[in-house]
Structure formats: C-alpha cells, structure tokens
Amino acid sequence: MTKRILIATLLSLTTAAAGTLAVAKPGFGPERHKPTFEQLDTDGNGALSKAEIAAMGQARFDAADTNGDGLLSAEEMRAKAQQRIAKRTAAMIERFDKDGDGALSAEEMPQRRGPQQLLDKADTDGNGSISKAEFDTAQAILETVMKKRHHRGGPDRQGHQMDAE
C-alpha cells in the first residue's frame, strides 16, 4: 500500500510539474524573507502575542495597498505578484546561469527528478517503461488518495473550508 501511495504521489507531482519546468519554483528563488523572533516580538517581552502576529500580516497588506485605501485592487495584487515573480526570476537566472549571458539555456535549467522517479516507481514489472496497465493502476491510486484528502473536509491550504461529499 505504501508503494501505491508513493506512486500516486509521484504521478501527481510529475503531472503538476510537467509543463512548468522553465518557471521558477520555490527553492530556486531567493529565500523568502523570514522575520526573526526578535523582529516579531515588537514589545520585547520574550513572547509573541496574537496582536504581534496580526501586525506582521497587516504590514504585508499595507505594503501591497499602494494607494492606502484599505483595499487591495486587482491592479495592486497583480503588481505585488509581478514583484515576487521578478525577484524569483532574477535569482533563478543568477543561480543557474553558468555562462553569465543573463539567460538560461536548456542545459542550464535545473533538472527535475520527478519524471524519472515516476518511471522508477510506476514501472512495477521493471522493464524500463510504463504500460497502460501500470499507468491505469497509478491513476487509480492517485484518485483514491485524492478522494481521501477531499473527504477529510477541513480547511485547505488557503484556509477555506473544503467540501465533503
């Protein structure tokens, strides 16, 4: 069963990543600014309060609210997203541009292990390829795993309540 879950996980990761090889991913870009405990502990009492944590979120909101109206418009949200993309892209080029030409060739792009891992895990008969039956088995496992996650209910990664069927 563990092997099936691993195959399903690899299949889902590979499928999700297949078309995004050339896009900067977390880990390729600059380290996301992570405030220190001391920066968050604004009153210096050695403990973080809910108010101090909320203040950090409010500061991020205020930085994105460039016109100061207390609302984030689509333009402000796009501008903030573009800033993040620009920083991540520049960091990715800096990290992987071996010849210093300011661009990444196919050879300079980071190599993803996902497709090879998928092949290794889904190829249950060890013949070096994935048959239709092996693919269908991996898909069925993936569907089962996804249904279990969906039926758990609870909040998703964005804090929204997920539907339970």
JOLINFEN-V672997 format. One record per backbone hydrogen bond with DSSP energy under -1.0 kcal/mol. NH is the residue of the N-H (numbers start at 1). CO is the residue of the C=O. If there is no record, write none. Layout:
# JOLINFEN-V672997
nh co
NH CO
NH CO
This chain:
# JOLINFEN-V672997
nh co
5 1
6 2
7 3
8 4
9 5
10 6
11 7
12 8
13 9
14 10
15 11
16 12
17 13
18 14
20 17
23 20
28 25
40 36
41 37
42 40
44 41
53 49
54 50
55 51
56 52
57 53
58 54
59 55
60 56
61 57
62 58
63 59
64 60
65 61
66 64
68 65
77 73
78 74
79 75
80 76
81 77
82 78
83 79
84 80
85 81
86 82
87 83
88 84
89 85
90 86
91 87
92 88
93 89
94 90
95 91
96 92
97 93
98 96
109 105
117 113
118 114
119 115
120 116
121 117
122 118
123 119
124 122
126 123
135 131
136 132
137 133
138 134
139 135
140 136
141 137
142 138
143 139
144 140
145 141
146 142
147 143
148 144
149 145
150 146
151 147
153 150
156 160
159 156
162 154
